[in-house]
Amino acid sequence: MLKKLIGVALLMASPALAQEKAFTLQAPQSLVETGLMKHMLPRFSLKTGIRITVSEGAGDAAFGPDGTPVFRQGDTVWALSKTDGQYTDAFETWLLSDVGKRTIEAFAPDGEAMFSADVSVQAKVQVAAVTGDLVLGEESSLTKCGRCHVVNEKNRMNAIGSTPSFALMRTFPDWQERFETFFMLRPHPAFTQVAEITEPFPENLPSPIAPIEVTWEEIEAITAYVGSIAPADLGAALQTQ
Ligand code: HEC
């Protein structure tokens, strides 16, 4: 009798019965905690009859940085990577469908949508540790650098055409370092004073032009501002080469 019962129990746990429409989905804790999974997955299951088990470990599919972009949370674009299979395929198709998108955007725990289904907007390029004030940055750029460099549209007409524009310099891979040390890079040392950092101009070598005086705070602000401007589009010029 006992033997028989064990037999039944084994049968119930056998793979044959586990062949329901289901798969496991790996989602990081930070995403699970938003509550989106609880909002979204039952709606998908209701529609398709496919059950999804969320796991922190590896699964048949995963939300993360790799794969097909499916939704956006602020600047973060979440993507779905998956193994091939009709259930995981159905999930991807659903996420990208109008119904799926509406479901994602309808999730508004505090009355405000937390996720967007519009993944066409590229996440902004993250600038390392830029803490400066953007408003001060634009103002200082225009008053201190704008007589030579085109900073933006506001001083396009008053700058010196042969001096590289901020947008052009923003394309340099090491633009941030160059802006933070610009006062040491030619031609600036001859006419630039940074409070508490640079030595006064030697008496026999005064600045040949009206000097510029900046503080470290202004340099940080200028760097932050440069981080916020779009790099010049060099594509057109490069294509002709
Ligand atoms: C009097 C004119 C003048 C002023 C004012 C000026 N610059 Fe420049 N700057 C130049 C010129 C000219 C170059 C190009 C040097 C070259 O091509 O070698 C340059 C180059 C630069 C570079 C690139 C340097 C390199 O070697 O990569 C940076 C960064 C820069 N400027 C930042 C600034 C900032 C920030 C300010 C304002 C706080 C400023 N500049 C003010 C004339 C000026």
Boltz pocket constraint, residues with backbone or C-beta under 6 A from the ligand:
constraints:
  - pocket:
      binder: B
      contacts: [[A, 140], [A, 141], [A, 144], [A, 145], [A, 146], [A, 147], [A, 148], [A, 149], [A, 162], [A, 163], [A, 164], [A, 169], [A, 175], [A, 178], [A, 179], [A, 182], [A, 185], [A, 186], [A, 187], [A, 188], [A, 209], [A, 212], [A, 214], [A, 222]]
      max_distance: 6.0
